[in-house]
C-alpha cells in the first residue's frame, strides 16, 4: 500500500498553514493524519511568504513533543531552519520593543505626540509571545515634527528610504530595525476618501495612561476599524493582503468582540465603503481559526464558493500582497482606468513615476514645492539616484510593468 503523501496544491498547503496556526492559537496538538499529509517544504515557503513561520512552528513543536519517534516526517534541515526562523522572530520582537522605548522616550522629551499602530499593538492580543511576527514598526506622529524625527533616526545610525511616501517615511538599520513613521494614515492621491476620513485623526484619539505622557491610542472600536481599513486598502488596491490579516481579526475579536459597539462600527465601515469586506473578513476568520478550524482544506469545510475565492486570494497574496498585483492597482489608480491595461497605460504609469505630480512633490518634497523652479533638478536627481543606487530595483519595476497583465 502506498503511504506516500499525495502532491498538494498551493491552496491546500496554504490551508495547512492556516490549520497549524489555528492549532497554535488554541494550544492544540495537530492531528497526525493531517500532519502526515502535508508538503512541509511548501508549507514552510508559504508560511515565510505570510510571515507566519513562528506560529506554524509552534504547532509543529506541539506535535513533535508527542511523536518523538516520528520526527522524520519533516527533514532535519527543514526542522532546523523552521526552529531558527521562530527564534529569530522572537529576537526581532525583543529588539523592536527596546528600540521603540528609546524612540518614545525621545518623543516624550521633544513634546511630540504619537500613536503605535497595527502589529505593534496586535501582537499583545496573541496567546504567546512571538506568535505574531513583526516586519516593521508603524507609528503615527505629529507631522509638524517630521524633520525632528528624521534627525533622530539619522543620528542613531538609520538610513531613510529614498522613495519617501506621501504618508510616511521609512527608516532602517541593520540588523533588523525598520520603522514606518506616519504623518498621515493614507496617501491623499491614492486613498482620497480614507485620507479625508482620517485627516484630523488626532481629534478622535484618547490619551493612554502610562509611562509615556504623549502616547495616544484609538478607542477599541476605532482600532478595529483602522486595522480593517488598512487590510481593505491592500485587498482592493495594494497588491493583495495575506492570511495574517485574517488571523489578526480573529485574535483581536476573541478578546474584544463582546465589548465593542457594533452599531458604531457598522456605521463607520459604511462611510469607508468596506461593509461587505468587514463582514466577510470577520466571518472567514472565525471559521478558519475558530471552532471549525479542523475542517479547513477538507471536503467538510463550510465556506461558500465566494468565501473560498476570497480565502484563496489571501493565501496567494502573501503577507503584503504580490508585486504584480500592486503594479496593476497602481497603474489603474494613476491612469484612472478599471478596464484593460494597455501599452499606453503602462507608458503613462512609467512617466508618472519619473515626473511626479505637484501634489506628490508638495507632500514628499516640501522644499521643492516652495521653490518650484528647482523641480527639474529634483526630477533629474531622482532618476540618477535610482540608476546609481537602486539599479536592480529600477529595472525590476520597469520589467514588471511591461510584463503586467490584467
C-alpha positions in Angstrom: 0.0 0.0 0.0 1.4 3.4 -1.0 1.6 5.6 2.2 3.5 8.5 0.5 1.6 11.8 0.9 -0.1 12.9 -2.3 1.0 16.2 -4.0 -0.6 19.3 -2.5 -1.7 22.4 -4.4 -0.6 25.8 -3.2 -4.1 26.5 -1.8 -4.1 23.1 0.1 -0.7 24.0 1.6 -2.0 27.4 2.4 -4.9 25.8 4.3 -2.4 23.5 6.1 -0.5 26.7 7.2 -3.8 28.1 8.5 -4.6 24.9 10.3 -1.2 24.8 12.0 -1.6 28.5 13.1 -5.1 27.8 14.4 -3.7 24.8 16.4 -1.0 27.0 17.9 -3.6 29.7 18.8 -5.6 27.1 20.7 -2.5 25.3 22.1 -3.8 22.2 20.4 -1.8 19.3 19.0 -2.4 19.0 15.3 -3.8 15.6 14.1 -1.2 13.1 12.9 -3.3 12.3 9.8 -3.2 16.0 8.8 0.5 16.3 9.6 1.5 13.3 7.5 -0.4 14.6 4.5 1.4 17.9 4.5 4.0 19.1 2.0 6.3 20.7 4.6 8.7 22.5 2.2 5.7 24.2 0.6 4.0 24.9 4.0 7.3 26.5 5.1 7.6 28.5 1.9 4.0 29.8 2.2 4.5 30.5 6.0 7.5 32.6 5.2 5.6 34.5 2.5 3.0 35.3 5.1 5.5 36.0 7.9 3.9 33.1 9.9 6.9 30.8 10.4 7.0 31.2 14.1 3.3 30.4 14.8 3.3 27.4 12.4 6.5 26.0 14.0 4.9 26.4 17.4 2.1 24.0 16.3 4.6 21.6 14.8 6.6 21.6 18.1 3.4 20.5 19.9 3.1 17.5 17.5 6.8 16.6 17.7 6.6 16.6 21.5 4.0 13.8 21.4 5.5 12.0 18.4 9.2 11.9 19.2 9.8 8.7 17.2 8.3 10.3 14.0 10.4 13.4 13.6 11.5 12.2 10.2 8.1 13.3 8.7 10.0 16.7 8.4 13.5 16.7 7.0 16.1 17.5 9.6 17.4 20.6 7.8 13.9 22.0 7.4 13.2 21.4 11.1 16.4 23.3 11.9 15.5 26.2 9.5 12.0 26.4 10.9 13.1 26.5 14.5 15.7 29.1 13.7 13.1 31.3 12.0 10.9 31.1 15.1 13.9 32.1 17.3 14.8 35.0 15.1 11.3 36.2 15.0 11.2 36.3 18.8 14.6 38.0 19.0 13.4 40.6 16.4 10.3 41.4 18.5 12.5 41.9 21.6 14.9 44.2 19.6 11.9 46.2 18.2 10.5 46.7 21.7 13.7 48.1 23.1 14.2 50.4 20.1 10.6 51.7 20.4 11.1 52.5 24.0 14.1 54.7 23.1 12.1 56.4 20.4 9.1 57.0 22.6 11.3 58.5 25.3 12.8 60.9 22.8 9.4 61.9 21.5 8.1 62.5 25.0 11.1 64.7 25.7 10.5 66.7 22.5 6.8 67.1 23.2 5.8 65.1 20.1 2.5 63.2 20.3 2.5 59.7 18.8 0.4 56.5 18.4 1.7 53.0 17.7 -0.3 51.2 15.0 -1.3 47.8 13.8 1.1 45.0 14.7 2.8 46.9 17.4 -0.4 46.6 19.4 -2.0 43.5 17.9 0.9 41.3 19.0 -0.2 41.8 22.6 -3.5 40.0 21.9 -1.9 36.8 20.9 -1.7 34.0 23.5 2.1 33.5 23.3 5.0 35.9 22.8 6.4 35.8 19.3 3.3 34.2 17.6 2.6 37.5 15.8 5.8 38.3 13.9 6.8 41.8 13.2 8.2 43.2 9.9 8.3 46.9 10.9 7.1 49.4 13.5 4.2 51.6 12.3 3.9 54.8 14.3 1.7 57.8 13.7 3.1 61.1 14.9 2.7 64.9 14.8 3.6 65.8 11.2 4.9 69.2 12.4 7.9 67.4 13.8 8.9 65.4 10.7 12.3 67.0 10.4 13.0 66.4 14.2 12.1 62.7 13.8 14.3 62.4 10.7 17.2 63.9 12.5 16.7 61.5 15.4 16.8 58.4 13.2 19.8 59.6 11.1 21.8 60.4 14.3 21.1 56.9 15.5 22.5 55.2 12.5 19.4 54.7 10.4 19.1 55.3 6.7 15.9 56.9 5.2 14.3 55.4 2.2 14.9 57.3 -1.0 11.4 56.9 -2.1 9.7 59.0 0.6 6.0 58.2 0.6 3.1 60.7 0.7 2.1 59.4 4.1 5.1 58.0 5.9 8.9 57.9 6.0 10.8 54.6 6.2 13.9 54.3 8.4 16.0 51.2 8.5 19.1 50.0 10.3 20.9 46.7 10.4 20.4 44.0 11.5 16.6 44.1 11.6 15.3 47.6 12.6 12.6 49.0 10.4 10.3 52.0 11.3 7.5 53.4 9.2 6.8 56.9 10.7 3.4 58.0 9.5 2.4 61.7 9.3 -0.8 60.6 7.5 -2.6 57.3 7.7 -3.5 57.4 4.0 -2.0 58.9 0.9 -4.2 61.7 -0.5 -4.0 60.9 -4.2 -4.2 57.1 -3.8 -6.8 56.8 -1.0 -8.6 60.1 -1.1 -11.8 59.0 0.8 -9.9 57.3 3.6 -7.4 60.2 3.7 -10.3 62.6 4.3 -11.8 60.3 6.9 -8.6 60.1 8.9 -7.2 63.6 8.1 -7.9 65.0 11.5 -7.4 61.7 13.3 -5.9 63.3 16.4 -9.3 64.6 17.4 -10.6 61.0 17.8 -7.7 59.7 19.8 -7.6 59.1 23.5 -4.6 59.7 25.8 -3.1 56.5 27.1 -2.3 56.5 30.8 1.1 55.0 31.5 4.8 55.7 31.3 4.7 57.8 28.1 2.9 61.1 28.6 2.4 61.8 24.9 1.3 58.3 23.7 -2.2 58.2 22.2 -4.5 55.3 21.1 -7.6 54.7 19.1 -10.7 53.6 21.0 -11.2 49.9 20.8 -13.8 50.3 18.1 -11.7 52.8 16.1 -8.6 50.5 16.4 -10.6 47.6 14.8 -12.0 49.9 12.1 -8.5 51.2 11.3 -7.0 47.7 11.1 -9.9 46.6 8.9 -9.5 49.7 6.7 -5.8 49.0 6.3 -6.4 45.4 5.3 -9.2 46.6 3.0 -6.8 49.0 1.3 -4.4 46.2 0.5 -7.2 43.9 -0.5 -8.6 46.2 -3.2 -5.7 48.4 -4.4 -2.5 47.5 -2.6 -1.4 44.2 -4.3 -3.4 41.9 -2.0 -3.4 41.1 1.7 -2.2 38.0 3.4 -3.7 35.4 5.8 -2.1 37.2 8.8 -4.7 40.0 8.4 -7.4 37.4 9.0 -5.6 36.0 11.9 -5.3 39.4 13.5 -9.1 39.9 13.1 -9.7 36.6 14.8 -7.3 37.2 17.7 -8.5 40.7 18.4 -12.2 39.8 18.3 -11.5 36.7 20.5 -10.6 39.2 23.3 -12.7 42.2 22.4 -15.8 41.3 20.4 -18.3 41.4 23.3 -17.0 44.8 24.4 -17.3 46.6 21.1 -20.0 48.9 19.9 -21.0 47.1 16.7 -23.6 49.7 15.7 -20.9 52.4 15.6 -18.5 50.0 13.8 -21.1 49.2 11.1 -21.8 52.9 10.6 -18.2 53.8 10.2 -17.5 50.9 7.9 -20.3 52.1 5.7 -18.7 55.5 5.5 -15.5 53.9 4.4 -17.2 51.7 1.8 -16.0 48.5 3.4 -19.1 47.0 4.9 -19.1 43.9 2.8 -15.3 43.4 3.2 -15.6 43.7 7.0 -18.4 41.1 7.2 -16.5 38.6 5.0 -13.2 39.1 6.9 -14.9 38.7 10.2 -16.9 35.6 9.2 -14.0 33.8 7.4 -11.5 34.5 10.2 -13.9 32.9 12.8 -14.3 29.8 10.6 -10.7 29.2 9.7 -9.2 29.9 13.1 -12.2 29.1 15.4 -14.2 26.1 16.2 -14.4 24.8 12.6 -10.6 25.1 12.1 -10.3 21.3 11.6 -12.4 21.4 8.5 -10.4 24.0 6.5 -8.8 22.4 3.5 -11.0 19.3 3.7 -14.3 18.4 2.0 -16.2 19.3 5.2 -15.3 23.0 5.4 -18.4 25.2 5.4 -17.0 28.1 3.3 -19.2 29.2 0.4 -17.8 29.4 -3.2 -17.3 33.1 -2.8 -15.7 32.7 0.6 -13.3 30.1 -0.9 -12.4 32.6 -3.6 -11.7 35.3 -1.1 -9.6 32.9 1.1 -7.6 31.8 -2.0 -6.9 35.5 -2.7 -5.5 35.9 0.8 -3.4 32.7 0.5 -1.9 33.7 -2.8 -1.1 37.3 -1.8 1.5 36.7 0.9 1.9 38.9 3.9 1.9 42.2 2.0 0.5 41.2 -1.4 2.4 40.5 -4.6 4.3 43.0 -6.6 2.4 42.3 -9.8 -0.9 42.8 -8.1 0.4 46.1 -6.7 1.6 47.2 -10.1 -1.8 46.5 -11.7 -3.6 48.6 -9.0 -1.1 51.4 -9.2 -1.5 51.6 -13.0 -5.2 51.7 -12.6 -5.1 54.4 -9.9 -2.7 56.6 -11.8 -4.3 56.3 -15.2 -7.9 56.2 -13.9 -8.9 53.0 -15.7 -10.7 49.9 -14.5 -10.6 48.2 -17.9 -7.8 46.5 -19.9 -4.3 47.8 -19.1 -2.9 48.9 -22.4 0.6 49.7 -23.5 -0.4 53.4 -23.4 -1.5 53.0 -19.7 1.9 51.4 -18.9 3.8 54.2 -20.5 1.7 56.8 -18.7 2.4 55.0 -15.4 6.2 55.0 -16.0 6.2 58.6 -17.0 4.2 59.5 -13.8 6.9 57.6 -11.8 9.6 59.8 -13.5 7.6 63.0 -13.4 5.5 63.0 -10.2 2.5 65.2 -9.7 2.8 68.6 -8.0 0.7 67.2 -5.1 3.1 64.3 -4.6 6.0 66.8 -4.6 4.2 69.0 -2.1 3.7 66.1 0.3 7.0 64.4 -0.1 9.5 67.2 -1.0 8.0 70.4 0.5 11.2 72.3 -0.1 10.9 71.9 -3.8 7.2 72.8 -3.6 8.2 76.1 -2.1 10.8 76.6 -4.8 9.1 75.2 -7.9 11.8 76.5 -10.3 14.1 73.8 -8.8 11.7 70.9 -9.5 13.5 69.9 -12.8 16.7 69.4 -10.7 14.7 67.2 -8.3 13.5 65.0 -11.2 17.0 64.6 -12.6 18.3 63.8 -9.1 15.6 61.2 -8.5 16.3 59.5 -11.9 20.1 59.4 -11.5 19.9 58.4 -7.8 17.7 55.5 -8.7 20.0 54.4 -11.6 23.1 54.6 -9.4 21.9 53.4 -6.0 19.0 51.2 -6.9 19.6 49.9 -10.5 18.3 46.4 -9.8 15.1 47.8 -8.2 14.6 50.2 -11.0 14.9 47.7 -13.8 12.8 45.2 -12.0 9.9 47.6 -11.7 10.2 48.5 -15.4 10.2 44.8 -16.3 7.2 44.1 -14.1 5.2 47.0 -15.5 5.9 45.9 -19.1 5.0 42.3 -18.3 1.9 43.1 -16.3 -1.4 41.7 -17.5 -4.9 42.3 -16.2 
